[in-house]
């Protein structure tokens, strides 16, 4: 038998009147107090309407550079016929007389916001209950909508997205030193063009099969974890978790960051042959793998290999990692076309919906997303098989939503006698915030290792 908590429908909603009065008294008493709370405390957080109106009066005066003392606030309310509605001048005087100082105004603001969030949660709970009864809506849509409602409260996204440019400019300045940095990719020649992975952006990494998309994505994931100590969430729709783990072990065995551990390089194909009972592992190799496994276990890496995952579930998984880690450096999806259904509907439209959904997730959660994509077979019939944006599968929508588009090409795949053996070309065909151009890196496909080539990138914008 299940027991449900008893809720008294006659009880008052969560509120803290004393904290509300202390905040207002502090603002009227100390001209500097409002600056400490106005960013976090929204007017509608006040339970008492009169308190909300007094706070709005103080905000209006503060935004004009005027003092928020007792006399000025009283006059502002009186001029607008609001003074009697808030309780008269005696109400304001009483707020001041009951306040000793504004030293704890930050804490009082937190208490008021907490009660406000609880009231919002109660209201949202009723809305979610109604969604649950709406059987005409798809379950995934209902779950996504419900999760969005709760998440908006947990993140306190309670203010309008429309801001005055003075606020935007100040926030942009503050980001220069402490907030939402741009993380270098670990490939300096690529960073020369795009600077790095910027939170809120969507990067498309595209190429024909066997060009090295998954290897490069895996390498970039390691750079995010090792260089910046940022967690990575990898959605692998093509390989299983175990298959991806073997590639990671192989890469770990040759990374410069672990050189001091004297690891013996081991190819992922060697591990697969052992699993197929084709070749045994030596005792030294087993000891080496044991060390590598210990290293891999400590990485801030999360992998999801659900091959039928949808955009809404990706958003949910991202939020869970953010809640657990407090940050998220990179989200990787391998690959886009696996998320577009072949059955019914229009595949181009479905892929477009997927791309738009991922772009929205990047913006909402302030995380960079790297999405892998296939290239059309059309390149196989050309003399020059280097791909262009037009070769992207359903390229129109991908070109529109992506901040960066990187096209991969290996000449040795088509020309075994090429002079550019082990060279991987990264053609940055679109860069919304940087330069376009082509960079070349060394690609050792035995281990999935990417290394710099000494020559400088060729910049199309130069």
BELTA-V866893 format. One record per residue. N is the residue number from 1. RES is the residue in three letters. PHI is phi in whole degrees, -180 to 180 (999 if undefined). NEAR is the number of other C-alpha atoms within 10 Angstrom. D_CENTER is the distance of its C-alpha to the mean C-alpha in Angstrom with 2 decimals. Layout:
BEGIN
n: (N | N)
res: (RES | RES)
phi: (PHI | PHI)
near: (NEAR | NEAR)
d_center: (D_CENTER | D_CENTER)
END
This chain:
BEGIN
n: (1 | 2 | 3 | 4 | 5 | 6 | 7 | 8 | 9 | 10 | 11 | 12 | 13 | 14 | 15 | 16 | 17 | 18 | 19 | 20 | 21 | 22 | 23 | 24 | 25 | 26 | 27 | 28 | 29 | 30 | 31 | 32 | 33 | 34 | 35 | 36 | 37 | 38 | 39 | 40 | 41 | 42 | 43 | 44 | 45 | 46 | 47 | 48 | 49 | 50 | 51 | 52 | 53 | 54 | 55 | 56 | 57 | 58 | 59 | 60 | 61 | 62 | 63 | 64 | 65 | 66 | 67 | 68 | 69 | 70 | 71 | 72 | 73 | 74 | 75 | 76 | 77 | 78 | 79 | 80 | 81 | 82 | 83 | 84 | 85 | 86 | 87 | 88 | 89 | 90 | 91 | 92 | 93 | 94 | 95 | 96 | 97 | 98 | 99 | 100 | 101 | 102 | 103 | 104 | 105 | 106 | 107 | 108 | 109 | 110 | 111 | 112 | 113 | 114 | 115 | 116 | 117 | 118 | 119 | 120 | 121 | 122 | 123 | 124 | 125 | 126 | 127 | 128 | 129 | 130 | 131 | 132 | 133 | 134 | 135 | 136 | 137 | 138 | 139 | 140 | 141 | 142 | 143 | 144 | 145 | 146 | 147 | 148 | 149 | 150 | 151 | 152 | 153 | 154 | 155 | 156 | 157 | 158 | 159 | 160 | 161 | 162 | 163 | 164 | 165 | 166 | 167 | 168 | 169 | 170 | 171 | 172 | 173 | 174 | 175 | 176 | 177 | 178 | 179 | 180 | 181 | 182 | 183 | 184 | 185 | 186 | 187 | 188 | 189 | 190 | 191 | 192 | 193 | 194 | 195 | 196 | 197 | 198 | 199 | 200 | 201 | 202 | 203 | 204 | 205 | 206 | 207 | 208 | 209 | 210 | 211 | 212 | 213 | 214 | 215 | 216 | 217 | 218 | 219 | 220 | 221 | 222 | 223 | 224 | 225 | 226 | 227 | 228 | 229 | 230 | 231 | 232 | 233 | 234 | 235 | 236 | 237 | 238 | 239 | 240 | 241 | 242 | 243 | 244 | 245 | 246 | 247 | 248 | 249 | 250 | 251 | 252 | 253 | 254 | 255 | 256 | 257 | 258 | 259 | 260 | 261 | 262 | 263 | 264 | 265 | 266 | 267 | 268 | 269 | 270 | 271 | 272 | 273 | 274 | 275 | 276 | 277 | 278 | 279 | 280 | 281 | 282 | 283 | 284 | 285 | 286 | 287 | 288 | 289 | 290 | 291 | 292 | 293 | 294 | 295 | 296 | 297 | 298 | 299 | 300 | 301 | 302 | 303 | 304 | 305 | 306 | 307 | 308 | 309 | 310 | 311 | 312 | 313 | 314 | 315 | 316 | 317 | 318 | 319 | 320 | 321 | 322 | 323 | 324 | 325 | 326 | 327 | 328 | 329 | 330 | 331 | 332 | 333 | 334 | 335 | 336 | 337 | 338 | 339 | 340 | 341 | 342 | 343 | 344 | 345 | 346 | 347 | 348 | 349 | 350 | 351 | 352 | 353 | 354 | 355 | 356 | 357 | 358 | 359 | 360 | 361 | 362 | 363 | 364 | 365 | 366 | 367 | 368 | 369 | 370 | 371 | 372 | 373 | 374 | 375 | 376 | 377 | 378 | 379 | 380 | 381 | 382 | 383 | 384 | 385 | 386 | 387 | 388 | 389 | 390 | 391 | 392 | 393 | 394 | 395 | 396 | 397 | 398 | 399 | 400 | 401 | 402 | 403 | 404 | 405 | 406 | 407 | 408 | 409 | 410 | 411 | 412 | 413 | 414 | 415 | 416 | 417 | 418 | 419 | 420 | 421 | 422 | 423 | 424 | 425 | 426 | 427 | 428 | 429 | 430 | 431 | 432 | 433 | 434 | 435 | 436 | 437 | 438 | 439 | 440 | 441 | 442 | 443 | 444 | 445 | 446 | 447 | 448 | 449 | 450 | 451 | 452 | 453 | 454 | 455 | 456 | 457 | 458 | 459 | 460 | 461 | 462)
res: (UNK | UNK | UNK | UNK | UNK | UNK | UNK | UNK | UNK | UNK | UNK | UNK | UNK | UNK | UNK | UNK | UNK | UNK | UNK | UNK | UNK | UNK | UNK | UNK | UNK | UNK | UNK | UNK | UNK | UNK | UNK | UNK | UNK | UNK | UNK | UNK | UNK | UNK | UNK | UNK | UNK | UNK | UNK | UNK | UNK | UNK | UNK | UNK | UNK | UNK | UNK | UNK | UNK | UNK | UNK | UNK | UNK | UNK | UNK | UNK | UNK | UNK | UNK | UNK | UNK | UNK | UNK | UNK | UNK | UNK | UNK | UNK | UNK | UNK | UNK | UNK | UNK | UNK | UNK | UNK | UNK | UNK | UNK | UNK | UNK | UNK | UNK | UNK | UNK | UNK | UNK | UNK | UNK | UNK | UNK | UNK | UNK | UNK | UNK | UNK | UNK | UNK | UNK | UNK | UNK | UNK | UNK | UNK | UNK | UNK | UNK | UNK | UNK | UNK | UNK | UNK | UNK | UNK | UNK | UNK | UNK | UNK | UNK | UNK | UNK | UNK | UNK | UNK | UNK | UNK | UNK | UNK | UNK | UNK | UNK | UNK | UNK | UNK | UNK | UNK | UNK | UNK | UNK | UNK | UNK | UNK | UNK | UNK | UNK | UNK | UNK | UNK | UNK | UNK | UNK | UNK | UNK | UNK | UNK | UNK | UNK | UNK | UNK | UNK | UNK | UNK | UNK | UNK | UNK | UNK | UNK | UNK | UNK | UNK | UNK | UNK | UNK | UNK | UNK | UNK | UNK | UNK | UNK | UNK | UNK | UNK | UNK | UNK | UNK | UNK | UNK | UNK | UNK | UNK | UNK | UNK | UNK | UNK | UNK | UNK | UNK | UNK | UNK | UNK | UNK | UNK | UNK | UNK | UNK | UNK | UNK | UNK | UNK | UNK | UNK | UNK | UNK | UNK | UNK | UNK | UNK | UNK | UNK | UNK | UNK | UNK | UNK | UNK | UNK | UNK | UNK | UNK | UNK | UNK | UNK | UNK | UNK | UNK | UNK | UNK | UNK | UNK | UNK | UNK | UNK | UNK | UNK | UNK | UNK | UNK | UNK | UNK | UNK | UNK | UNK | UNK | UNK | UNK | UNK | UNK | UNK | UNK | UNK | UNK | UNK | UNK | UNK | UNK | UNK | UNK | UNK | UNK | UNK | UNK | UNK | UNK | UNK | UNK | UNK | UNK | UNK | UNK | UNK | UNK | UNK | UNK | UNK | UNK | UNK | UNK | UNK | UNK | UNK | UNK | UNK | UNK | UNK | UNK | UNK | UNK | UNK | UNK | UNK | UNK | UNK | UNK | UNK | UNK | UNK | UNK | UNK | UNK | UNK | UNK | UNK | UNK | UNK | UNK | UNK | UNK | UNK | UNK | UNK | UNK | UNK | UNK | UNK | UNK | UNK | UNK | UNK | UNK | UNK | UNK | UNK | UNK | UNK | UNK | UNK | UNK | UNK | UNK | UNK | UNK | UNK | UNK | UNK | UNK | UNK | UNK | UNK | UNK | UNK | UNK | UNK | UNK | UNK | UNK | UNK | UNK | UNK | UNK | UNK | UNK | UNK | UNK | UNK | UNK | UNK | UNK | UNK | UNK | UNK | UNK | UNK | UNK | UNK | UNK | UNK | UNK | UNK | UNK | UNK | UNK | UNK | UNK | UNK | UNK | UNK | UNK | UNK | UNK | UNK | UNK | UNK | UNK | UNK | UNK | UNK | UNK | UNK | UNK | UNK | UNK | UNK | UNK | UNK | UNK | UNK | UNK | UNK | UNK | UNK | UNK | UNK | UNK | UNK | UNK | UNK | UNK | UNK | UNK | UNK | UNK | UNK | UNK | UNK | UNK | UNK | UNK | UNK | UNK | UNK | UNK | UNK | UNK | UNK | UNK | UNK | UNK | UNK | UNK | UNK | UNK | UNK | UNK | UNK | UNK | UNK | UNK | UNK | UNK | UNK | UNK | UNK | UNK | UNK | UNK | UNK | UNK | UNK | UNK)
phi: (999 | -100 | -113 | -104 | -64 | -86 | -113 | -80 | -68 | -92 | -75 | -72 | -63 | -56 | -164 | -140 | -65 | -60 | -66 | -61 | -67 | -67 | -64 | -65 | -63 | -64 | -65 | -71 | -89 | -120 | -63 | -93 | -68 | -61 | -62 | -83 | -126 | -65 | -74 | -101 | -107 | -91 | -56 | -69 | -72 | -73 | -74 | -85 | -62 | -61 | -64 | -61 | -68 | -65 | -64 | -63 | -63 | -65 | -62 | -61 | -67 | -63 | -67 | -94 | 78 | -100 | -69 | -114 | -77 | -57 | -64 | -68 | -66 | -60 | -64 | -61 | -69 | -65 | -62 | -111 | 59 | -109 | -63 | -66 | -66 | -93 | 113 | 83 | -65 | -66 | -63 | -67 | -64 | -67 | -62 | -70 | -65 | -86 | -107 | -83 | -159 | -104 | -63 | -104 | -63 | -63 | -67 | -63 | -63 | -62 | -64 | -65 | -65 | -62 | -65 | -62 | -62 | -66 | -65 | -63 | -66 | -63 | -63 | -65 | -59 | -65 | -65 | -66 | -61 | -65 | -62 | -63 | -81 | -83 | -73 | -76 | -91 | -64 | -60 | -61 | -66 | -65 | -64 | -64 | -63 | -65 | -64 | -62 | -63 | -69 | -65 | -64 | -77 | -62 | -92 | 53 | -84 | -111 | -102 | -64 | -78 | -89 | -126 | -71 | -62 | -63 | -71 | -62 | -63 | -64 | -64 | -63 | -66 | -64 | -68 | -59 | -112 | -134 | -125 | 51 | -69 | -91 | -96 | -62 | -75 | 97 | -114 | -61 | -67 | -73 | -63 | -59 | -95 | -104 | 74 | 163 | -82 | -102 | -54 | 90 | -111 | -117 | -112 | -99 | -113 | -124 | -180 | -70 | -54 | 71 | -79 | 114 | -59 | -67 | -62 | -65 | -61 | -63 | -63 | -65 | -62 | -65 | -64 | -64 | -74 | -83 | -83 | -118 | 55 | -108 | -66 | -128 | -116 | -113 | -99 | -108 | -91 | -109 | -112 | -77 | -58 | -67 | -62 | -68 | -63 | -62 | -64 | -66 | -60 | -63 | -66 | -57 | -66 | -123 | -70 | -60 | -62 | -112 | -59 | -66 | -85 | 55 | -75 | -90 | -57 | -137 | -81 | -64 | -65 | -65 | -68 | -65 | -66 | -65 | -66 | -85 | 63 | -92 | -141 | -79 | -96 | -76 | -60 | -65 | -66 | -63 | -64 | -63 | -64 | -60 | -64 | -64 | -61 | -62 | -66 | -63 | -66 | -91 | -74 | -80 | -120 | -120 | -126 | -127 | -115 | -71 | -79 | -114 | -67 | -113 | -59 | -60 | -72 | -62 | -60 | -64 | -64 | -61 | -64 | -66 | -66 | -60 | -65 | -78 | -94 | 83 | -162 | -152 | -84 | -161 | -117 | -119 | -119 | -125 | -143 | -60 | -62 | -70 | -96 | -101 | -70 | -89 | -102 | 71 | 69 | -111 | -61 | -63 | -63 | -64 | -65 | -61 | -63 | -62 | -63 | -63 | -64 | -67 | -62 | -68 | -61 | -56 | -71 | -66 | -95 | 57 | -129 | -80 | -117 | -112 | -112 | -86 | -143 | -83 | -109 | -60 | -68 | -57 | -65 | -67 | -93 | -104 | -67 | -93 | -92 | -68 | -75 | -123 | -58 | -63 | -85 | -61 | -63 | 50 | -68 | -55 | -71 | -65 | -64 | -72 | -86 | -72 | -80 | -132 | -128 | -113 | -105 | -99 | -153 | -122 | -67 | -66 | -65 | -101 | -128 | -57 | -95 | -63 | -82 | -107 | -65 | 63 | -102 | -112 | -92 | -113 | -95 | -80 | -81 | -140 | -145 | -63 | -119 | -141 | -109 | -94 | 157 | -123 | -122 | -118 | -130 | -81 | -125 | -98 | -72 | -66 | -122 | 74 | -92 | -111 | -134 | -73 | -102 | -64 | -70 | -79 | -67 | -92 | -94 | -72 | -89 | -70)
near: (3 | 3 | 5 | 6 | 5 | 6 | 7 | 7 | 7 | 6 | 7 | 7 | 14 | 16 | 20 | 18 | 14 | 10 | 19 | 25 | 21 | 22 | 28 | 24 | 26 | 25 | 29 | 29 | 20 | 18 | 15 | 15 | 22 | 23 | 11 | 14 | 18 | 16 | 9 | 14 | 21 | 19 | 19 | 16 | 22 | 24 | 19 | 15 | 14 | 17 | 22 | 19 | 19 | 22 | 26 | 17 | 20 | 26 | 21 | 15 | 17 | 17 | 9 | 8 | 9 | 14 | 18 | 25 | 18 | 19 | 13 | 16 | 25 | 23 | 15 | 18 | 21 | 15 | 10 | 8 | 11 | 18 | 22 | 13 | 12 | 19 | 12 | 14 | 17 | 13 | 14 | 22 | 15 | 12 | 20 | 22 | 10 | 12 | 17 | 11 | 16 | 22 | 11 | 13 | 22 | 17 | 13 | 21 | 22 | 15 | 16 | 24 | 23 | 17 | 18 | 24 | 20 | 16 | 17 | 18 | 17 | 14 | 11 | 16 | 15 | 11 | 13 | 19 | 11 | 11 | 18 | 15 | 10 | 12 | 10 | 8 | 11 | 9 | 13 | 13 | 12 | 17 | 17 | 15 | 15 | 18 | 16 | 15 | 17 | 16 | 14 | 14 | 16 | 12 | 9 | 14 | 10 | 14 | 12 | 6 | 7 | 7 | 9 | 8 | 9 | 9 | 10 | 12 | 11 | 10 | 12 | 13 | 12 | 12 | 13 | 11 | 9 | 8 | 11 | 16 | 13 | 16 | 20 | 20 | 22 | 21 | 18 | 18 | 22 | 25 | 16 | 17 | 22 | 24 | 17 | 19 | 23 | 24 | 21 | 18 | 23 | 28 | 23 | 27 | 27 | 30 | 25 | 23 | 12 | 12 | 20 | 20 | 23 | 23 | 22 | 19 | 20 | 19 | 22 | 21 | 24 | 25 | 19 | 22 | 17 | 15 | 13 | 14 | 14 | 21 | 24 | 24 | 23 | 23 | 24 | 22 | 20 | 16 | 16 | 15 | 17 | 11 | 14 | 19 | 16 | 21 | 22 | 21 | 23 | 24 | 26 | 26 | 24 | 19 | 17 | 9 | 12 | 13 | 12 | 7 | 11 | 10 | 18 | 17 | 18 | 21 | 19 | 21 | 14 | 17 | 21 | 14 | 13 | 12 | 12 | 10 | 10 | 9 | 12 | 13 | 15 | 9 | 9 | 10 | 16 | 11 | 14 | 17 | 22 | 13 | 15 | 21 | 16 | 10 | 13 | 15 | 9 | 8 | 15 | 18 | 18 | 15 | 16 | 17 | 17 | 15 | 16 | 11 | 15 | 14 | 19 | 20 | 15 | 19 | 20 | 17 | 16 | 23 | 19 | 12 | 17 | 17 | 12 | 10 | 12 | 11 | 17 | 25 | 25 | 25 | 22 | 22 | 25 | 24 | 23 | 21 | 20 | 18 | 21 | 21 | 14 | 11 | 7 | 6 | 10 | 12 | 16 | 17 | 13 | 17 | 22 | 21 | 16 | 21 | 26 | 19 | 18 | 27 | 22 | 18 | 24 | 23 | 16 | 12 | 16 | 17 | 24 | 26 | 27 | 27 | 23 | 21 | 25 | 22 | 22 | 18 | 15 | 12 | 15 | 13 | 8 | 10 | 7 | 8 | 16 | 18 | 23 | 20 | 19 | 13 | 19 | 24 | 19 | 20 | 17 | 13 | 18 | 24 | 18 | 12 | 19 | 22 | 20 | 25 | 28 | 25 | 28 | 24 | 24 | 24 | 19 | 16 | 13 | 11 | 11 | 10 | 10 | 13 | 10 | 15 | 16 | 17 | 20 | 24 | 21 | 23 | 26 | 26 | 18 | 22 | 17 | 12 | 13 | 17 | 21 | 23 | 22 | 21 | 23 | 24 | 21 | 17 | 22 | 17 | 17 | 15 | 23 | 22 | 20 | 22 | 16 | 16 | 17 | 10 | 10 | 14 | 20 | 15 | 15 | 13 | 9 | 7)
d_center: (40.75 | 37.57 | 37.78 | 35.71 | 35.40 | 37.89 | 36.55 | 39.16 | 38.69 | 40.98 | 38.98 | 37.29 | 33.52 | 31.73 | 32.68 | 33.95 | 36.64 | 37.77 | 34.36 | 34.22 | 37.71 | 36.97 | 34.05 | 36.29 | 39.20 | 37.19 | 36.08 | 39.74 | 41.02 | 38.71 | 37.68 | 34.71 | 33.28 | 31.35 | 29.20 | 27.87 | 26.63 | 26.17 | 22.44 | 21.70 | 24.68 | 24.90 | 28.47 | 28.05 | 27.30 | 31.06 | 33.01 | 36.27 | 36.41 | 38.77 | 36.32 | 33.61 | 36.13 | 37.17 | 33.63 | 33.04 | 36.31 | 35.19 | 31.88 | 33.93 | 36.33 | 33.71 | 31.94 | 35.42 | 36.05 | 38.74 | 39.49 | 38.54 | 41.79 | 44.00 | 46.27 | 43.64 | 41.55 | 44.79 | 45.98 | 42.74 | 42.90 | 46.63 | 46.35 | 44.12 | 46.25 | 43.59 | 45.41 | 47.48 | 44.52 | 42.73 | 45.97 | 47.83 | 48.20 | 49.30 | 45.88 | 44.23 | 46.98 | 46.53 | 42.81 | 43.80 | 46.75 | 44.69 | 42.14 | 43.08 | 40.12 | 36.45 | 35.46 | 33.41 | 31.88 | 28.30 | 28.95 | 30.65 | 27.72 | 25.45 | 28.12 | 28.39 | 24.66 | 24.71 | 27.62 | 26.04 | 22.94 | 25.50 | 27.36 | 24.27 | 23.62 | 27.26 | 27.07 | 23.95 | 25.76 | 28.60 | 26.43 | 24.84 | 28.40 | 29.50 | 26.75 | 28.02 | 31.48 | 30.42 | 31.36 | 31.33 | 27.53 | 25.68 | 24.43 | 20.94 | 20.74 | 22.13 | 19.75 | 16.65 | 18.35 | 19.34 | 16.02 | 14.54 | 17.60 | 17.33 | 13.66 | 14.51 | 17.25 | 15.57 | 13.15 | 16.27 | 15.10 | 18.76 | 19.49 | 19.89 | 17.43 | 20.62 | 21.49 | 24.48 | 24.06 | 25.37 | 22.34 | 19.93 | 22.01 | 22.07 | 18.32 | 17.96 | 20.71 | 19.22 | 16.01 | 18.48 | 19.21 | 16.82 | 13.46 | 10.30 | 12.43 | 12.42 | 12.85 | 15.92 | 15.95 | 19.13 | 21.25 | 22.87 | 24.47 | 21.19 | 19.75 | 22.96 | 21.79 | 18.04 | 17.84 | 14.73 | 11.06 | 9.71 | 6.27 | 6.19 | 8.62 | 10.01 | 12.68 | 15.51 | 17.68 | 20.98 | 24.42 | 27.40 | 27.70 | 28.42 | 27.14 | 24.74 | 21.32 | 20.43 | 22.11 | 20.24 | 16.81 | 18.10 | 19.37 | 16.20 | 14.42 | 17.36 | 17.21 | 13.71 | 15.11 | 18.57 | 18.28 | 15.38 | 15.48 | 11.75 | 10.97 | 10.32 | 10.08 | 12.72 | 13.91 | 17.50 | 19.48 | 22.32 | 23.06 | 23.48 | 21.91 | 25.27 | 25.65 | 22.33 | 23.48 | 26.74 | 25.09 | 23.11 | 26.42 | 28.08 | 25.57 | 25.75 | 29.51 | 29.55 | 26.71 | 28.13 | 26.15 | 28.34 | 31.57 | 33.25 | 33.19 | 35.57 | 33.84 | 35.68 | 33.78 | 33.45 | 32.51 | 30.49 | 33.40 | 35.69 | 33.83 | 33.95 | 37.69 | 38.26 | 36.62 | 38.90 | 41.87 | 42.76 | 42.55 | 42.71 | 40.66 | 42.69 | 42.59 | 41.03 | 38.21 | 37.61 | 37.50 | 35.12 | 32.73 | 32.97 | 31.77 | 28.85 | 27.86 | 27.86 | 25.53 | 23.11 | 23.17 | 21.87 | 18.76 | 15.34 | 14.76 | 14.11 | 15.69 | 16.21 | 19.17 | 19.76 | 21.25 | 21.33 | 17.74 | 16.59 | 13.49 | 13.84 | 14.03 | 10.93 | 9.06 | 11.37 | 10.96 | 7.21 | 8.42 | 11.38 | 10.07 | 8.23 | 11.65 | 13.57 | 12.25 | 11.03 | 8.30 | 6.28 | 7.48 | 7.31 | 7.34 | 10.91 | 12.98 | 16.71 | 17.85 | 17.54 | 21.24 | 21.32 | 19.35 | 21.95 | 25.10 | 28.48 | 30.39 | 31.19 | 29.50 | 28.51 | 26.32 | 25.27 | 24.20 | 22.28 | 20.43 | 19.75 | 18.33 | 16.02 | 14.83 | 14.50 | 12.59 | 9.93 | 9.97 | 9.66 | 6.67 | 4.88 | 6.91 | 6.97 | 3.86 | 3.95 | 2.29 | 5.69 | 7.25 | 10.91 | 13.17 | 16.80 | 19.63 | 23.39 | 25.94 | 29.01 | 32.32 | 33.92 | 33.44 | 35.87 | 38.71 | 38.40 | 40.09 | 36.99 | 34.29 | 31.47 | 28.91 | 27.97 | 25.29 | 27.98 | 28.00 | 24.52 | 24.98 | 24.76 | 23.87 | 24.09 | 20.92 | 18.88 | 20.40 | 19.64 | 15.90 | 14.93 | 14.38 | 15.98 | 18.41 | 19.95 | 23.15 | 24.74 | 28.50 | 30.93 | 34.54 | 36.01 | 34.71 | 37.17 | 39.70 | 40.64 | 42.96 | 40.45 | 40.59 | 36.78 | 36.56 | 33.19 | 31.60 | 28.26 | 27.63 | 24.19 | 24.83 | 22.15 | 23.45 | 20.95 | 19.13 | 18.14 | 17.86 | 20.14 | 23.15 | 24.08 | 26.33 | 27.02 | 26.66 | 28.45 | 27.58 | 29.66 | 28.52 | 30.28 | 29.59 | 31.57 | 28.80 | 25.79 | 26.18 | 25.17 | 27.27 | 27.93 | 30.89 | 32.85 | 33.17 | 30.95 | 28.65 | 30.34 | 28.71 | 29.40 | 28.84 | 31.26)
END
